[in-house]
Amino acid sequence: MATLPNPLPALATDPSGRSAGLRLPPGKLVDTTIDGTWHEPLLWYADEPASPTAWADLLPVRRTAGLHPLLVHGGHRKEWPGEWDLSPDSVSYPGDHDAEDVLAESWERLTEDEEWPGLAPAPESSADPDKEAAEVASILTDEGSWMHGARLALVPARRSADIPAAIGWTGPVNHEDDVARLCAVLRSWEDRFGIRVVALTFDQLVVSVAAPPTTRAEAEAVAAEHLAFCPDNLHQGRHTTLPAYAAHQVLGQPAWTFWWD
């Protein structure tokens, strides 16, 4: 796998990013990991809360500089990315893993006697994933949202689904110690449902969904994938059965949120 150029080091001498066509607010680069200082910045994030249009305003930089916009939040631990247990050295490449294999292995560990039902079909949709993601990001930054006060971040990654792996995010470590395996699933959801990784906290992930399931059967098939991807969503959530979870958290929902204990 060829390594992508990382434009973030240039922000050390050009904080506004003007040389790359950016106009960034004051912020900081993060190169702190659980194993010490990484050889290059993993992400940049702003010092102040993001405006409702901040994510959408920086979307073009994905094409011009290979940087993906992201919202980050201190979460209940009030820890920002410089304090997260980032571990890029323990992450493989998402493209080396098969999404269905990852989910099937997890399903078998969790359900024992139940046969893995297979991947859910992709709904037909003409929705624009980036437009839907911008709308979700705007809602997340609104006053009253649980993520109000979130800050804008930029991550060098091949695609939105790879963001957690690109920074060595360890939010799901109690379920999966190589987040690239989960990013393989995110890639599959990106292809089938038009998801975008919109926000991260220390242990939570929010994705927008441009083409969510529109029938109960489709939603229950996706709910099975959610269980294998993030068991705590059901085991420690309000809706602990697949039908209930599918009806309330998947069916027609424009965003999916995941939390690992």
N, C-alpha and C positions, 0 to 999 in steps of 0.2 A: 504494500500500500504506500503510495507516494504521500509525503507530508505536505499539507497545504501551507502556503505562505501565511504568516501571522502578522497582520497589520497593526496589532495592538502595541508592540514596542515603540512605534513612532509616536504614540501619545505621550510618552515620557518627556519628549522635548517639544511636542506640539499638542498640548492638552485639549485644545478646542477641536483638533482634527481637521483644521482648515486645509492642510496640505492634501488631505484625502477627500476633500469636498464636504466635510462635516462641519456642523456647528454645535458642538457638545457643550452642555452645562458643566460646571465644576464637578469633578468626580475623581475616582481613584482606580488604579490598576491592582489586580489581585494576583499574586504569585505565591501565596502562602498555602502550603499543604501540610498534611499530617507527618510527612517525612522531611519537612524543611522547605526551603525556597525552591520553587520550580524554575527551570532554566529560561522561561519566558512567561509573560502574563497569560493567565487563563481566561480572564474576563475583565471588562471595565464596568463600573457602575457609578451612577450619579450620587452626589451628596444629598440631594433634596428629593422630595416626593415627585413622582411623575405626573404630568398633566394627562387628562383623558385622551389627548391625541398623540402623546409622546411615542407610543409604540408604532403607530401608523406613520408618524413623521419620519422615523428612522428606517422604515421598511426598505426604501431604495438602496440603502447601504449594503443590503444582502447581496445585491447584484454587482455593485461597484467595488466593494471591498471584501466580500466574503464574510461579513459580520452579520449575525442574526440578532434582532432585537429581542429582549426578554425583560419581564418584570421580576424583580427580586424583592423579598420582604423578610424582615427579621423574625417573623413568626412568633409563636408563644414564648420562645426562648429569647426573643429580642436579640438574635444573633444575625449579623449581616454577613455577606459572602467571605469577607476576610477572616471570619471566625468559624466558618463551616469546616468540617473535616474532609476537605477535598483530597482525593487520592488518584491523580491521573496516572500514576505509575502502576496502579492495580487494574487498569481498564484495558480491555482488548478493543478490537475494531468491530463495530456493529455489523458490518457487511460480512463478517466471518461466521455469523450465527443465523440459523433459520428460525423465524418467528414461531412457526407452528411447533417445531421441536422444543423450543423454550417453554411455550405454554403447556404442551402436552406433558413434559417432564414435571412441571409444577403441579398440574392437575392430578397426576397420578400420586404424587406425594400427599396431596391434600384430601383426595376423595377416596383413595384406596380401591374400592370395588367398582366405582362408576367409570365407564369407558369415556375417554376423551371425545367430545362431540364434534371436534373439528372446527376450523375457522368459520366465522360468520360470513355470509355473502356480503358483497358491497352493494349498498343501495344505489339506485340511479339518482343522480343529482347533477345540476349544472351550477351549483353554488360556487362562489369564488372563495377558496380557503383563506386567502390573505385578508379579504374583506371581512369574513366572519371572525377571523382572529383579531382584527383591529377592533371590531365591535365588542368582543369579549374583554380585550385589554382595557377598553374604555370603561366598561361596566366595573371591572375589578378596581379601577382607580377612583371610582366615584365615592363620595362621602356616604358612609353607611355600609360599604362593602367590607367584608372581613379582611380584604387586602388593601384597604385605604391606607395611603402612606407608602405604598410600594414605590420602588425606585427603578428607573430605567437601567438596563444593562445591555452590553454588547458582547457576543461570544463568537469566536472564529470556529465555524463548523461547516461540514459539507452540506448539511440539510438541517432543517429545524429539529427533526427527530433525534439527531445526534448531539444536541446541546448538552444533555446530562453527561454523556461520555466525554465530550470535549473538555469539560471542566473537572472531570473526575468526581462527580457528585456521588455522595455516599448515603443519601437519604434512605434508600431501600436496603441498606446493608444487612439488616436482620432477616431479610427475605432472600436477597440476591447480592452476593459480594462483588459481582462484575456487572456494573450498570449497563455495559455495552450490550449484554444479552437482552435487557429490557428495552434498550434503544432499537434493537432489531424488531421488537414488537411494535414500537412506536413508528418505525419505518413502514411496517405493514399497515398500521392504522392510517398513516399518512397517505398511502396508496389507495386504501379502500374507503376511508371515511373523511379524507381531507383534513386530518388533524394538524394542528400546529402547537408546538410547545410554547406556551404563552407566559407561564410564571413558575417560579420555584421559591420555596422557603427551605429551611434546613432539612425538613423531612416531608414536604408536600410538593406535588406536581399538579399543574393545571394545564390541560390542553383544550384548545377550541376544537369544535367538530362541525365541519361544513356540511357533512352528509350523515346525520345521525339516523339510526334505525327508525322506521315509521310504523312498524307493526309489532305486536307483542312477541310474535315468534322470532323476528329479527332481533328485538331488544334482548330476549332471553339468551339467544346465541351469543350476543356481545357480552352479556352479563357473565357468562361462563368464562370468557376471555378475561374480563376484569377480575374475577375470582382468582384465576391462575396468575395474573399479572400483579395483583395487590390484594392478598387475602384479607388484610385488615379492613378493607373497605366494607366487606360483608361481616367478618367475624367480630368487628368492634364498631360497626355502624348501626344506624337506626333500622335498616332493612337487612335482615340476616338471611333471608331466603332468596334464591335466584329470581323467582317471579316478582317478589316485592321490590327487590333492588332494580330489576329491569324496568318495572313500571315507573318508579320514582326517580331513578338516577341515570337511566340510559335512554328510554323512549323519547325521541324528539328533543333531547337535551343538546343545547349548543356548546356545552362545555362539560368535560369530565374532570373530576378532582380525585387525586389519589394521595393516601397518607399511609405511611408505614410506621409501626410502633418501634 
